Amino acid sequence: MQRKYLAKIFVTLRPSVLDPAGVAVQSGLKQMGYENVEQVRIGKYMELTLISPDEPKARKDLNQMCEQMLANPVIENYRFDLIEVESQTGVF
Amino acid sequence: MQRKYLAKIFVTLRPSVLDPAGVAVQSGLKQMGYENVEQVRIGKYMELTLISPDEPKARKDLNQMCEQMLANPVIENYRFDLIEVESQTGVF
């Protein structure tokens, strides 16, 4: 049986890496009157649905996808939440 | 007294809006052998620290920042989690 999983993936810059886009957004907010914003860091959020026989296999695949394509491990960290959304029978 | 809050902001495309970047990532994953990925949607994740006297004021400011700058309400949805990270005394 194959199961369907929804992964919510967060990719963030490592704390030591400068974030010019975040600085620009903070500066824009300041110009709009929001002087109370101390820091802005911008990352990516991805929702990915995948079919997998079980959760360990889904986690293994997701880790590989993040390492190889979705994140740049040199400058970014990633983490994901995994939710089973529906069970499926049949051939995929 | 002023408090410091950390907002974790998620900006996602509305479900009815096409996501060409997500389709491209899905296609790339498929070429790498991940044929079990059904859908990819790409959004933004932002971490923002702000100083505010209380949580309702922080939420009000964040909603305005999202509506005016961080998200495009025509094609995007947003939501945020708010965490108080530290209390501060003194003048800001």
N, CA and C atoms of all chains as a GROMACS GRO file, in nm:
protein
  552
    1MET      N    1   0.084  -0.120   0.000
    1MET     CA    2   0.000   0.000   0.000
    1MET      C    3   0.088   0.126   0.000
    2GLN      N    4   0.046   0.221  -0.076
    2GLN     CA    5   0.118   0.348  -0.080
    2GLN      C    6   0.042   0.453   0.000
    3ARG      N    7   0.113   0.540   0.066
    3ARG     CA    8   0.050   0.647   0.143
    3ARG      C    9   0.088   0.781   0.083
    4LYS      N   10  -0.001   0.877   0.108
    4LYS     CA   11   0.028   1.011   0.058
    4LYS      C   12   0.068   1.100   0.176
    5TYR      N   13   0.176   1.172   0.160
    5TYR     CA   14   0.227   1.259   0.267
    5TYR      C   15   0.236   1.403   0.217
    6LEU      N   16   0.207   1.493   0.308
    6LEU     CA   17   0.231   1.635   0.281
    6LEU      C   18   0.351   1.679   0.365
    7ALA      N   19   0.452   1.732   0.298
    7ALA     CA   20   0.570   1.782   0.369
    7ALA      C   21   0.568   1.934   0.366
    8LYS      N   22   0.585   1.995   0.482
    8LYS     CA   23   0.599   2.141   0.491
    8LYS      C   24   0.746   2.168   0.519
    9ILE      N   25   0.812   2.224   0.420
    9ILE     CA   26   0.958   2.238   0.425
    9ILE      C   27   0.996   2.384   0.447
   10PHE      N   28   1.085   2.406   0.543
   10PHE     CA   29   1.134   2.541   0.573
   10PHE      C   30   1.282   2.546   0.540
   11VAL      N   31   1.320   2.639   0.456
   11VAL     CA   32   1.461   2.657   0.424
   11VAL      C   33   1.500   2.797   0.472
   12THR      N   34   1.599   2.804   0.560
   12THR     CA   35   1.640   2.933   0.616
   12THR      C   36   1.791   2.949   0.597
   13LEU      N   37   1.834   3.073   0.583
   13LEU     CA   38   1.977   3.101   0.577
   13LEU      C   39   2.041   3.066   0.711
   14ARG      N   40   2.160   3.011   0.709
   14ARG     CA   41   2.232   2.989   0.833
   14ARG      C   42   2.253   3.124   0.904
   15PRO      N   43   2.250   3.123   1.037
   15PRO     CA   44   2.259   3.250   1.111
   15PRO      C   45   2.382   3.334   1.076
   16SER      N   46   2.492   3.270   1.038
   16SER     CA   47   2.614   3.345   1.009
   16SER      C   48   2.613   3.409   0.870
   17VAL      N   49   2.513   3.376   0.788
   17VAL     CA   50   2.509   3.426   0.651
   17VAL      C   51   2.428   3.556   0.644
   18LEU      N   52   2.486   3.657   0.582
   18LEU     CA   53   2.417   3.785   0.564
   18LEU      C   54   2.293   3.768   0.478
   19ASP      N   55   2.187   3.845   0.507
   19ASP     CA   56   2.063   3.837   0.430
   19ASP      C   57   2.028   3.975   0.377
   20PRO      N   58   2.085   4.014   0.263
   20PRO     CA   59   2.059   4.150   0.210
   20PRO      C   60   1.911   4.174   0.181
   21ALA      N   61   1.839   4.070   0.137
   21ALA     CA   62   1.696   4.088   0.109
   21ALA      C   63   1.621   4.120   0.238
   22GLY      N   64   1.659   4.051   0.346
   22GLY     CA   65   1.596   4.079   0.475
   22GLY      C   66   1.624   4.220   0.522
   23VAL      N   67   1.748   4.265   0.503
   23VAL     CA   68   1.784   4.402   0.542
   23VAL      C   69   1.704   4.503   0.460
   24ALA      N   70   1.685   4.474   0.330
   24ALA     CA   71   1.608   4.564   0.244
   24ALA      C   72   1.462   4.572   0.289
   25VAL      N   73   1.405   4.457   0.324
   25VAL     CA   74   1.266   4.456   0.371
   25VAL      C   75   1.255   4.534   0.502
   26GLN      N   76   1.349   4.512   0.591
   26GLN     CA   77   1.347   4.585   0.719
   26GLN      C   78   1.353   4.736   0.695
   27SER      N   79   1.441   4.775   0.602
   27SER     CA   80   1.455   4.916   0.569
   27SER      C   81   1.325   4.972   0.509
   28GLY      N   82   1.262   4.893   0.422
   28GLY     CA   83   1.133   4.934   0.364
   28GLY      C   84   1.026   4.951   0.470
   29LEU      N   85   1.021   4.856   0.563
   29LEU     CA   86   0.921   4.865   0.671
   29LEU      C   87   0.946   4.989   0.756
   30LYS      N   88   1.074   5.019   0.780
   30LYS     CA   89   1.108   5.137   0.859
   30LYS      C   90   1.058   5.265   0.790
   31GLN      N   91   1.079   5.270   0.658
   31GLN     CA   92   1.032   5.387   0.582
   31GLN      C   93   0.881   5.399   0.586
   32MET      N   94   0.813   5.286   0.604
   32MET     CA   95   0.666   5.290   0.612
   32MET      C   96   0.619   5.321   0.754
   33GLY      N   97   0.713   5.340   0.846
   33GLY     CA   98   0.675   5.380   0.981
   33GLY      C   99   0.690   5.271   1.086
   34TYR      N  100   0.728   5.152   1.043
   34TYR     CA  101   0.746   5.044   1.140
   34TYR      C  102   0.890   5.044   1.192
   35GLU      N  103   0.914   5.134   1.286
   35GLU     CA  104   1.049   5.149   1.339
   35GLU      C  105   1.078   5.043   1.445
   36ASN      N  106   0.976   4.969   1.482
   36ASN     CA  107   0.992   4.871   1.591
   36ASN      C  108   1.037   4.733   1.541
   37VAL      N  109   1.071   4.724   1.411
   37VAL     CA  110   1.117   4.595   1.358
   37VAL      C  111   1.268   4.587   1.373
   38GLU      N  112   1.315   4.486   1.446
   38GLU     CA  113   1.459   4.475   1.476
   38GLU      C  114   1.536   4.397   1.372
   39GLN      N  115   1.474   4.293   1.321
   39GLN     CA  116   1.546   4.210   1.225
   39GLN      C  117   1.445   4.138   1.135
   40VAL      N  118   1.482   4.118   1.009
   40VAL     CA  119   1.402   4.037   0.916
   40VAL      C  120   1.496   3.939   0.848
   41ARG      N  121   1.459   3.812   0.849
   41ARG     CA  122   1.536   3.710   0.776
   41ARG      C  123   1.437   3.642   0.682
   42ILE      N  124   1.476   3.627   0.556
   42ILE     CA  125   1.385   3.572   0.456
   42ILE      C  126   1.430   3.432   0.414
   43GLY      N  127   1.338   3.340   0.415
   43GLY     CA  128   1.366   3.204   0.372
   43GLY      C  129   1.260   3.155   0.276
   44LYS      N  130   1.261   3.026   0.253
   44LYS     CA  131   1.163   2.966   0.163
   44LYS      C  132   1.074   2.870   0.241
   45TYR      N  133   0.951   2.861   0.194
   45TYR     CA  134   0.857   2.766   0.252
   45TYR      C  135   0.798   2.687   0.136
   46MET      N  136   0.808   2.557   0.143
   46MET     CA  137   0.757   2.474   0.033
   46MET      C  138   0.660   2.371   0.085
   47GLU      N  139   0.554   2.348   0.011
   47GLU     CA  140   0.463   2.237   0.041
   47GLU      C  141   0.475   2.137  -0.071
   48LEU      N  142   0.503   2.013  -0.034
   48LEU     CA  143   0.531   1.909  -0.132
   48LEU      C  144   0.448   1.786  -0.096
   49THR      N  145   0.375   1.734  -0.192
   49THR     CA  146   0.303   1.608  -0.166
   49THR      C  147   0.378   1.495  -0.235
   50LEU      N  148   0.396   1.386  -0.162
   50LEU     CA  149   0.463   1.272  -0.223
   50LEU      C  150   0.399   1.141  -0.178
   51ILE      N  151   0.415   1.042  -0.264
   51ILE     CA  152   0.363   0.909  -0.240
   51ILE      C  153   0.478   0.822  -0.190
   52SER      N  154   0.454   0.750  -0.083
   52SER     CA  155   0.561   0.669  -0.027
   52SER      C  156   0.500   0.551   0.049
   53PRO      N  157   0.574   0.439   0.058
   53PRO     CA  158   0.517   0.324   0.128
   53PRO      C  159   0.507   0.346   0.280
   54ASP      N  160   0.598   0.423   0.336
   54ASP     CA  161   0.590   0.450   0.480
   54ASP      C  162   0.664   0.579   0.515
   55GLU      N  163   0.652   0.618   0.641
   55GLU     CA  164   0.708   0.747   0.681
   55GLU      C  165   0.862   0.750   0.677
   56PRO      N  166   0.930   0.646   0.724
   56PRO     CA  167   1.078   0.652   0.716
   56PRO      C  168   1.130   0.672   0.574
   57LYS      N  169   1.066   0.603   0.476
   57LYS     CA  170   1.107   0.620   0.336
   57LYS      C  171   1.079   0.762   0.289
   58ALA      N  172   0.964   0.816   0.327
   58ALA     CA  173   0.930   0.954   0.288
   58ALA      C  174   1.032   1.051   0.346
   59ARG      N  175   1.070   1.032   0.474
   59ARG     CA  176   1.168   1.121   0.537
   59ARG      C  177   1.304   1.111   0.470
   60LYS      N  178   1.342   0.988   0.436
   60LYS     CA  179   1.472   0.968   0.370
   60LYS      C  180   1.474   1.040   0.235
   61ASP      N  181   1.367   1.021   0.155
   61ASP     CA  182   1.359   1.089   0.025
   61ASP      C  183   1.363   1.240   0.042
   62LEU      N  184   1.288   1.290   0.139
   62LEU     CA  185   1.282   1.436   0.157
   62LEU      C  186   1.418   1.491   0.198
   63ASN      N  187   1.488   1.421   0.287
   63ASN     CA  188   1.622   1.468   0.324
   63ASN      C  189   1.712   1.475   0.202
   64GLN      N  190   1.705   1.374   0.117
   64GLN     CA  191   1.788   1.375  -0.004
   64GLN      C  192   1.748   1.489  -0.099
   65MET      N  193   1.617   1.507  -0.117
   65MET     CA  194   1.571   1.616  -0.205
   65MET      C  195   1.620   1.751  -0.153
   66CYS      N  196   1.612   1.770  -0.021
   66CYS     CA  197   1.656   1.898   0.038
   66CYS      C  198   1.806   1.917   0.018
   67GLU      N  199   1.884   1.812   0.045
   67GLU     CA  200   2.030   1.822   0.033
   67GLU      C  201   2.071   1.850  -0.111
   68GLN      N  202   1.999   1.786  -0.206
   68GLN     CA  203   2.042   1.790  -0.345
   68GLN      C  204   1.983   1.906  -0.424
   69MET      N  205   1.863   1.950  -0.386
   69MET     CA  206   1.798   2.047  -0.474
   69MET      C  207   1.724   2.160  -0.401
   70LEU      N  208   1.650   2.129  -0.298
   70LEU     CA  209   1.561   2.231  -0.241
   70LEU      C  210   1.635   2.332  -0.154
   71ALA      N  211   1.746   2.290  -0.094
   71ALA     CA  212   1.824   2.382  -0.012
   71ALA      C  213   1.970   2.377  -0.057
   72ASN      N  214   2.044   2.480  -0.025
   72ASN     CA  215   2.188   2.482  -0.047
   72ASN      C  216   2.255   2.462   0.090
   73PRO      N  217   2.301   2.340   0.119
   73PRO     CA  218   2.349   2.311   0.255
   73PRO      C  219   2.468   2.395   0.298
   74VAL      N  220   2.538   2.458   0.202
   74VAL     CA  221   2.653   2.541   0.239
   74VAL      C  222   2.608   2.665   0.316
   75ILE      N  223   2.497   2.723   0.274
   75ILE     CA  224   2.454   2.848   0.338
   75ILE      C  225   2.315   2.839   0.401
   76GLU      N  226   2.247   2.726   0.382
   76GLU     CA  227   2.109   2.718   0.431
   76GLU      C  228   2.087   2.596   0.521
   77ASN      N  229   1.997   2.614   0.617
   77ASN     CA  230   1.946   2.502   0.695
   77ASN      C  231   1.807   2.467   0.644
   78TYR      N  232   1.766   2.343   0.666
   78TYR     CA  233   1.628   2.309   0.632
   78TYR      C  234   1.570   2.220   0.741
   79ARG      N  235   1.439   2.222   0.748
   79ARG     CA  236   1.368   2.126   0.833
   79ARG      C  237   1.231   2.105   0.769
   80PHE      N  238   1.167   1.996   0.804
   80PHE     CA  239   1.032   1.977   0.749
   80PHE      C  240   0.943   1.905   0.848
   81ASP      N  241   0.814   1.935   0.837
   81ASP     CA  242   0.710   1.860   0.909
   81ASP      C  243   0.644   1.769   0.807
   82LEU      N  244   0.611   1.648   0.851
   82LEU     CA  245   0.552   1.550   0.760
   82LEU      C  246   0.417   1.506   0.815
   83ILE      N  247   0.316   1.513   0.731
   83ILE     CA  248   0.181   1.476   0.772
   83ILE      C  249   0.127   1.374   0.672
   84GLU      N  250   0.070   1.265   0.722
   84GLU     CA  251   0.005   1.171   0.630
   84GLU      C  252  -0.132   1.228   0.597
   85VAL      N  253  -0.160   1.246   0.470
   85VAL     CA  254  -0.287   1.310   0.435
   85VAL      C  255  -0.394   1.212   0.391
   86GLU      N  256  -0.354   1.098   0.338
   86GLU     CA  257  -0.456   1.004   0.293
   86GLU      C  258  -0.387   0.874   0.256
   87SER      N  259  -0.451   0.763   0.279
   87SER     CA  260  -0.394   0.635   0.241
   87SER      C  261  -0.451   0.593   0.107
   88GLN      N  262  -0.368   0.528   0.029
   88GLN     CA  263  -0.412   0.492  -0.105
   88GLN      C  264  -0.380   0.346  -0.130
   89THR      N  265  -0.470   0.279  -0.194
   89THR     CA  266  -0.440   0.144  -0.238
   89THR      C  267  -0.422   0.148  -0.388
   90GLY      N  268  -0.372   0.041  -0.444
   90GLY     CA  269  -0.359   0.038  -0.589
   90GLY      C  270  -0.215   0.052  -0.630
   91VAL      N  271  -0.194   0.051  -0.760
   91VAL     CA  272  -0.060   0.054  -0.817
   91VAL      C  273  -0.024   0.196  -0.856
   92PHE      N  274   0.096   0.239  -0.821
   92PHE     CA  275   0.145   0.370  -0.867
   92PHE      C  276   0.264   0.351  -0.959
   93MET      N  277   0.637   4.910   2.960
   93MET     CA  278   0.737   4.808   2.926
   93MET      C  279   0.716   4.761   2.782
   94GLN      N  280   0.826   4.740   2.717
   94GLN     CA  281   0.822   4.688   2.581
   94GLN      C  282   0.860   4.541   2.580
   95ARG      N  283   0.798   4.466   2.493
   95ARG     CA  284   0.830   4.324   2.483
   95ARG      C  285   0.887   4.296   2.346
   96LYS      N  286   0.964   4.190   2.339
   96LYS     CA  287   1.020   4.151   2.210
   96LYS      C  288   0.948   4.026   2.160
   97TYR      N  289   0.906   4.030   2.036
   97TYR     CA  290   0.834   3.917   1.978
   97TYR      C  291   0.907   3.866   1.854
   98LEU      N  292   0.898   3.735   1.836
   98LEU     CA  293   0.946   3.674   1.712
   98LEU      C  294   0.824   3.628   1.634
   99ALA      N  295   0.812   3.677   1.511
   99ALA     CA  296   0.701   3.635   1.424
   99ALA      C  297   0.756   3.542   1.317
  100LYS      N  298   0.692   3.427   1.301
  100LYS     CA  299   0.726   3.336   1.192
  100LYS      C  300   0.614   3.347   1.090
  101ILE      N  301   0.648   3.406   0.976
  101ILE     CA  302   0.546   3.443   0.877
  101ILE      C  303   0.554   3.350   0.757
  102PHE      N  304   0.439   3.299   0.716
  102PHE     CA  305   0.430   3.210   0.600
  102PHE      C  306   0.348   3.280   0.493
  103VAL      N  307   0.406   3.294   0.376
  103VAL     CA  308   0.332   3.353   0.264
  103VAL      C  309   0.321   3.246   0.155
  104THR      N  310   0.199   3.212   0.120
  104THR     CA  311   0.178   3.107   0.019
  104THR      C  312   0.088   3.159  -0.093
  105LEU      N  313   0.110   3.106  -0.212
  105LEU     CA  314   0.022   3.142  -0.322
  105LEU      C  315  -0.119   3.089  -0.294
  106ARG      N  316  -0.219   3.165  -0.330
  106ARG     CA  317  -0.357   3.115  -0.319
  106ARG      C  318  -0.370   2.989  -0.403
  107PRO      N  319  -0.454   2.895  -0.358
  107PRO     CA  320  -0.462   2.767  -0.430
  107PRO      C  321  -0.499   2.780  -0.578
  108SER      N  322  -0.573   2.883  -0.614
  108SER     CA  323  -0.615   2.898  -0.753
  108SER      C  324  -0.506   2.957  -0.843
  109VAL      N  325  -0.396   3.002  -0.784
  109VAL     CA  326  -0.292   3.067  -0.862
  109VAL      C  327  -0.188   2.964  -0.907
  110LEU      N  328  -0.155   2.966  -1.033
  110LEU     CA  329  -0.053   2.876  -1.086
  110LEU      C  330   0.083   2.907  -1.024
  111ASP      N  331   0.165   2.804  -1.006
  111ASP     CA  332   0.298   2.822  -0.947
  111ASP      C  333   0.402   2.760  -1.040
  112PRO      N  334   0.448   2.836  -1.141
  112PRO     CA  335   0.544   2.782  -1.238
  112PRO      C  336   0.674   2.738  -1.171
  113ALA      N  337   0.720   2.810  -1.068
  113ALA     CA  338   0.844   2.770  -1.000
  113ALA      C  339   0.825   2.634  -0.933
  114GLY      N  340   0.709   2.613  -0.874
  114GLY     CA  341   0.681   2.483  -0.813
  114GLY      C  342   0.680   2.371  -0.915
  115VAL      N  343   0.619   2.398  -1.031
  115VAL     CA  344   0.616   2.299  -1.139
  115VAL      C  345   0.758   2.267  -1.186
  116ALA      N  346   0.841   2.371  -1.197
  116ALA     CA  347   0.980   2.350  -1.241
  116ALA      C  348   1.057   2.265  -1.140
  117VAL      N  349   1.037   2.292  -1.012
  117VAL     CA  350   1.105   2.212  -0.909
  117VAL      C  351   1.057   2.067  -0.914
  118GLN      N  352   0.927   2.050  -0.930
  118GLN     CA  353   0.874   1.913  -0.939
  118GLN      C  354   0.935   1.839  -1.058
  119SER      N  355   0.945   1.909  -1.171
  119SER     CA  356   1.003   1.850  -1.290
  119SER      C  357   1.150   1.814  -1.268
  120GLY      N  358   1.223   1.904  -1.199
  120GLY     CA  359   1.364   1.876  -1.168
  120GLY      C  360   1.378   1.754  -1.078
  121LEU      N  361   1.292   1.745  -0.978
  121LEU     CA  362   1.298   1.630  -0.887
  121LEU      C  363   1.269   1.501  -0.964
  122LYS      N  364   1.175   1.509  -1.057
  122LYS     CA  365   1.140   1.392  -1.137
  122LYS      C  366   1.261   1.345  -1.218
  123GLN      N  367   1.331   1.442  -1.277
  123GLN     CA  368   1.451   1.407  -1.355
  123GLN      C  369   1.560   1.346  -1.268
  124MET      N  370   1.560   1.381  -1.141
  124MET     CA  371   1.658   1.324  -1.049
  124MET      C  372   1.613   1.187  -0.997
  125GLY      N  373   1.496   1.144  -1.038
  125GLY     CA  374   1.452   1.010  -1.000
  125GLY      C  375   1.340   1.007  -0.898
  126TYR      N  376   1.299   1.125  -0.850
  126TYR     CA  377   1.189   1.129  -0.753
  126TYR      C  378   1.056   1.138  -0.827
  127GLU      N  379   1.010   1.025  -0.874
  127GLU     CA  380   0.886   1.023  -0.952
  127GLU      C  381   0.764   1.022  -0.860
  128ASN      N  382   0.788   1.007  -0.732
  128ASN     CA  383   0.678   0.997  -0.637
  128ASN      C  384   0.630   1.132  -0.582
  129VAL      N  385   0.684   1.241  -0.640
  129VAL     CA  386   0.641   1.374  -0.594
  129VAL      C  387   0.523   1.419  -0.678
  130GLU      N  388   0.411   1.447  -0.612
  130GLU     CA  389   0.288   1.479  -0.684
  130GLU      C  390   0.271   1.628  -0.711
  131GLN      N  391   0.312   1.709  -0.614
  131GLN     CA  392   0.294   1.852  -0.630
  131GLN      C  393   0.396   1.927  -0.546
  132VAL      N  394   0.440   2.041  -0.597
  132VAL     CA  395   0.528   2.129  -0.520
  132VAL      C  396   0.472   2.271  -0.531
  133ARG      N  397   0.457   2.336  -0.418
  133ARG     CA  398   0.416   2.477  -0.417
  133ARG      C  399   0.520   2.553  -0.336
  134ILE      N  400   0.564   2.664  -0.391
  134ILE     CA  401   0.672   2.739  -0.327
  134ILE      C  402   0.621   2.870  -0.270
  135GLY      N  403   0.654   2.894  -0.147
  135GLY     CA  404   0.615   3.019  -0.082
  135GLY      C  405   0.733   3.081  -0.011
  136LYS      N  406   0.703   3.179   0.072
  136LYS     CA  407   0.809   3.246   0.147
  136LYS      C  408   0.792   3.222   0.296
  137TYR      N  409   0.903   3.219   0.364
  137TYR     CA  410   0.902   3.206   0.509
  137TYR      C  411   0.989   3.317   0.564
  138MET      N  412   0.935   3.396   0.654
  138MET     CA  413   1.013   3.508   0.708
  138MET      C  414   1.012   3.503   0.859
  139GLU      N  415   1.125   3.534   0.917
  139GLU     CA  416   1.133   3.551   1.062
  139GLU      C  417   1.161   3.697   1.090
  140LEU      N  418   1.077   3.754   1.172
  140LEU     CA  419   1.084   3.898   1.196
  140LEU      C  420   1.080   3.921   1.348
  141THR      N  421   1.173   3.996   1.400
  141THR     CA  422   1.166   4.033   1.542
  141THR      C  423   1.119   4.176   1.554
  142LEU      N  424   1.024   4.198   1.644
  142LEU     CA  425   0.976   4.334   1.663
  142LEU      C  426   0.952   4.362   1.810
  143ILE      N  427   0.959   4.490   1.842
  143ILE     CA  428   0.937   4.538   1.978
  143ILE      C  429   0.797   4.594   1.984
  144SER      N  430   0.721   4.555   2.085
  144SER     CA  431   0.583   4.601   2.092
  144SER      C  432   0.538   4.600   2.238
  145PRO      N  433   0.444   4.688   2.276
  145PRO     CA  434   0.402   4.690   2.416
  145PRO      C  435   0.323   4.565   2.456
  146ASP      N  436   0.248   4.508   2.363
  146ASP     CA  437   0.171   4.388   2.395
  146ASP      C  438   0.141   4.308   2.268
  147GLU      N  439   0.084   4.190   2.289
  147GLU     CA  440   0.063   4.100   2.175
  147GLU      C  441  -0.041   4.152   2.075
  148PRO      N  442  -0.156   4.207   2.123
  148PRO     CA  443  -0.253   4.258   2.024
  148PRO      C  444  -0.193   4.365   1.931
  149LYS      N  445  -0.110   4.454   1.989
  149LYS     CA  446  -0.046   4.557   1.906
  149LYS      C  447   0.051   4.493   1.806
  150ALA      N  448   0.127   4.393   1.852
  150ALA     CA  449   0.221   4.324   1.763
  150ALA      C  450   0.144   4.258   1.648
  151ARG      N  451   0.033   4.192   1.681
  151ARG     CA  452  -0.047   4.125   1.577
  151ARG      C  453  -0.104   4.225   1.477
  152LYS      N  454  -0.151   4.338   1.529
  152LYS     CA  455  -0.208   4.442   1.442
  152LYS      C  456  -0.101   4.493   1.345
  153ASP      N  457   0.018   4.525   1.400
  153ASP     CA  458   0.128   4.573   1.315
  153ASP      C  459   0.165   4.468   1.210
  154LEU      N  460   0.174   4.343   1.253
  154LEU     CA  461   0.216   4.238   1.159
  154LEU      C  462   0.114   4.220   1.047
  155ASN      N  463  -0.016   4.224   1.082
  155ASN     CA  464  -0.118   4.214   0.977
  155ASN      C  465  -0.103   4.327   0.875
  156GLN      N  466  -0.078   4.448   0.926
  156GLN     CA  467  -0.060   4.561   0.834
  156GLN      C  468   0.064   4.544   0.747
  157MET      N  469   0.176   4.501   0.810
  157MET     CA  470   0.299   4.481   0.732
  157MET      C  471   0.277   4.375   0.623
  158CYS      N  472   0.205   4.269   0.658
  158CYS     CA  473   0.181   4.163   0.558
  158CYS      C  474   0.094   4.215   0.444
  159GLU      N  475  -0.013   4.288   0.480
  159GLU     CA  476  -0.105   4.339   0.377
  159GLU      C  477  -0.035   4.438   0.284
  160GLN      N  478   0.054   4.520   0.344
  160GLN     CA  479   0.112   4.632   0.268
  160GLN      C  480   0.242   4.597   0.198
  161MET      N  481   0.317   4.501   0.253
  161MET     CA  482   0.450   4.481   0.196
  161MET      C  483   0.495   4.336   0.186
  162LEU      N  484   0.472   4.256   0.288
  162LEU     CA  485   0.534   4.123   0.290
  162LEU      C  486   0.461   4.024   0.200
  163ALA      N  487   0.332   4.044   0.180
  163ALA     CA  488   0.256   3.955   0.092
  163ALA      C  489   0.180   4.038  -0.010
  164ASN      N  490   0.141   3.976  -0.118
  164ASN     CA  491   0.054   4.039  -0.216
  164ASN      C  492  -0.085   3.976  -0.200
  165PRO      N  493  -0.177   4.047  -0.132
  165PRO     CA  494  -0.305   3.985  -0.097
  165PRO      C  495  -0.390   3.943  -0.218
  166VAL      N  496  -0.356   3.994  -0.335
  166VAL     CA  497  -0.433   3.956  -0.455
  166VAL      C  498  -0.408   3.810  -0.490
  167ILE      N  499  -0.283   3.766  -0.477
  167ILE     CA  500  -0.250   3.629  -0.516
  167ILE      C  501  -0.195   3.542  -0.403
  168GLU      N  502  -0.173   3.603  -0.288
  168GLU     CA  503  -0.109   3.527  -0.179
  168GLU      C  504  -0.191   3.530  -0.050
  169ASN      N  505  -0.181   3.422   0.024
  169ASN     CA  506  -0.231   3.418   0.161
  169ASN      C  507  -0.113   3.430   0.256
  170TYR      N  508  -0.140   3.477   0.375
  170TYR     CA  509  -0.033   3.476   0.476
  170TYR      C  510  -0.091   3.434   0.610
  171ARG      N  511  -0.001   3.383   0.693
  171ARG     CA  512  -0.035   3.359   0.833
  171ARG      C  513   0.094   3.369   0.912
  172PHE      N  514   0.081   3.392   1.041
  172PHE     CA  515   0.204   3.399   1.122
  172PHE      C  516   0.181   3.343   1.261
  173ASP      N  517   0.289   3.290   1.316
  173ASP     CA  518   0.293   3.250   1.456
  173ASP      C  519   0.373   3.357   1.530
  174LEU      N  520   0.327   3.389   1.650
  174LEU     CA  521   0.393   3.494   1.727
  174LEU      C  522   0.438   3.437   1.861
  175ILE      N  523   0.566   3.459   1.893
  175ILE     CA  524   0.623   3.407   2.018
  175ILE      C  525   0.689   3.523   2.090
  176GLU      N  526   0.660   3.536   2.220
  176GLU     CA  527   0.732   3.638   2.298
  176GLU      C  528   0.868   3.581   2.333
  177VAL      N  529   0.975   3.652   2.295
  177VAL     CA  530   1.108   3.594   2.318
  177VAL      C  531   1.178   3.651   2.440
  178GLU      N  532   1.143   3.773   2.478
  178GLU     CA  533   1.213   3.830   2.593
  178GLU      C  534   1.143   3.960   2.628
  179SER      N  535   1.137   3.989   2.756
  179SER     CA  536   1.077   4.115   2.800
  179SER      C  537   1.187   4.216   2.821
  180GLN      N  538   1.155   4.341   2.790
  180GLN     CA  539   1.258   4.443   2.801
  180GLN      C  540   1.201   4.562   2.875
  181THR      N  541   1.284   4.620   2.959
  181THR     CA  542   1.246   4.745   3.023
  181THR      C  543   1.329   4.854   2.959
  182GLY      N  544   1.295   4.978   2.987
  182GLY     CA  545   1.375   5.087   2.933
  182GLY      C  546   1.304   5.154   2.818
  183VAL      N  547   1.369   5.253   2.763
  183VAL     CA  548   1.309   5.334   2.659
  183VAL      C  549   1.353   5.285   2.522
  184PHE      N  550   1.260   5.277   2.432
  184PHE     CA  551   1.296   5.243   2.294
  184PHE      C  552   1.261   5.360   2.204
   0.00000   0.00000   0.00000
